[in-house]
Amino acid sequence: MSIVGAVMVPHPPLILPEVGRGGERQIVKTSKAYEQAMKFAAGLAPETLVISSPHSIMYRDYFHISPRSSADGNFSQFGAPQVRIHAEYDTEFVNALSEMAQNKDFPAGTDGERDPLLDHATMIPLYFYRMSAAIPKIVRIGLSGLPLKEHYKLGQMIQAVAEKLGRRVIYVASGDLSHKLLESGPYGFDPAGPEYDERIMDVMGSGEFDKLLDFNEDFCDEAAECGHRSFVMMAGALDGLNVSPSKLSHEGITGVGYGVCTYTVNGHDDSRHMLDIWEKRERDDLSMARTGEDAYIRLARASVEKFVLTGERLTESEGVKIIAEYYNNSGADQANRAVGGNDSAQDHGSAPGSQNELLHQCAGAFVSIHENGALRGCIGTIMPTRSCLMKEIIANGVAACSEDPRFNPITEPELQYLTISVDVLGKTESINSPSELDVKRYGVIVTKGGRRGLLLPNLEGVNTVERQIEIASQKAGLDAHEKGISLERFEVVRHEV
């Protein structure tokens, strides 16, 4: 056997009468749908429940699979210590999944356990399941900070292990939706909140799981969603299977979105290898977009690709050739190819977007690399450090793909999925007050003593000057509100497609 069904469920502690003490009546529609979903799951007589939980142990670059033979938990942190859950782990499944991940050099396993207790995003589905049947053995998996594709791939491995062991498995994707649906809610309101809920319920209700990978991670952060990676992992576990989705409920009355769906598996379906579908569409879109890249982006991309493929840096002659080919093919220097900040042209002594600027002018520059909408590397220089802008871009392209301490170095398979932008910085000027900033027009530099942090302008998700200064301060290792901080601003010319 293999995956015989799946459910998408939320995990609000409020939903338990012992916790809600009457407050659960606000979300009675979700409660009834939850009972229906878990009755559906129990009716398929699973031998194992695989549960992906946003509140299990989570690492930036690793998927934690809970070890041990069993685990317990209770709701004492929510004022109901009498509500206890006990679960036996399917250790054979856990070991097989960990071994498969190790053999594939995939970052998942049982290392790094910090707390053996069951978390509430695991216990609430089990609470409702045991209303219909005894809890079978479980496999509990935490999410990670890795790209969405990696969550999908782990789901595929879960399916492969289920088939290898002959298990009847129900996949339980535990996850709330947006936490920013209402101004009166506990997390406030953001327009991305209701937009996320509408989009995710359309996708999950229709079973068009390839669209899960289209969600920009910055957009997901703005919406303050909780379960997206959990849903993507479930989609991977259902890869290549014919599923019949049923959307049971969606509520957002508390300011947090709760969605419940069930999925009946009807056998294999080669038309539903959703990661393959998405990757082909993504490659086609990126290939088309690359035709619109200007000389600045082409320099940065060539620098990244050569370094990733060979470990060598783009030479000066290779850079000159790329520039010449671009401008020869485009017919002439076109000062308006860059987007935004044209006033800074006079800072460089040459029109932005010109051969002359690249080959004969000096400026600080940042190279930003994204993969599937998520930042994958960004390194730059505030002031020029090389004899021309071309060399600045080439050097920062290498640094962005290999030296950004927040990320592992970019690998060859990723190259075809990268989007790259280049920001050319104008001169910095000291300012006396945050009121002299504009997040769309100006970048900011925060300085105190030897600490310095920079944030570029016009970044998705950075909508206020306060947030801009806060992030720049964090980069400098400073508190945004501490005294003695000096501010500088600058404009950029952004080259992007």
Secondary structure, 3 states (H helix, E strand, C coil): CCEEEEEEECCCHHHCHHHHCCHHHHHHHHHHHHHHHHHHHHHCCCCEEEEEECCCCCECCCEEECCCCEEEEEEHHHCEEEEEEEEEECHHHHHHHHHHHHHCCCCEECCCCCCCCCCHHHHHHHHHHCCCCCCCEEEEEECECCCHHHHHHHHHHHHHHHHHHCCCEEEEEECCCCCCECCCCCCCECCHHHHHHHHHHHHHHHCCHHHHHHCCHHHHHHHCCCCHHHHHHHHHHCCCEEEEEEEEEEECCCCCCEEEEEEEEEEECHHHCHHHHHHHHHHHHHHHHHCCCCHHHHHHHHHHHHHHHHCCCCCHHHHHHHHHHHHHHHCCCCCCCCECCHHHHHHHCCCCCCHHHHHHCCCCEEEEEEECCEEEEEEECCCCCCCCHHHHHHHHHHHHHHCCCCCCCCCHHHHHHEEEEEEEECCCEEECCHHHCCCCCCEEEEEECCEEEEECCCCCCCCCHHHHHHHHHHHCCCCCCCCCCEEEEECEEEECC
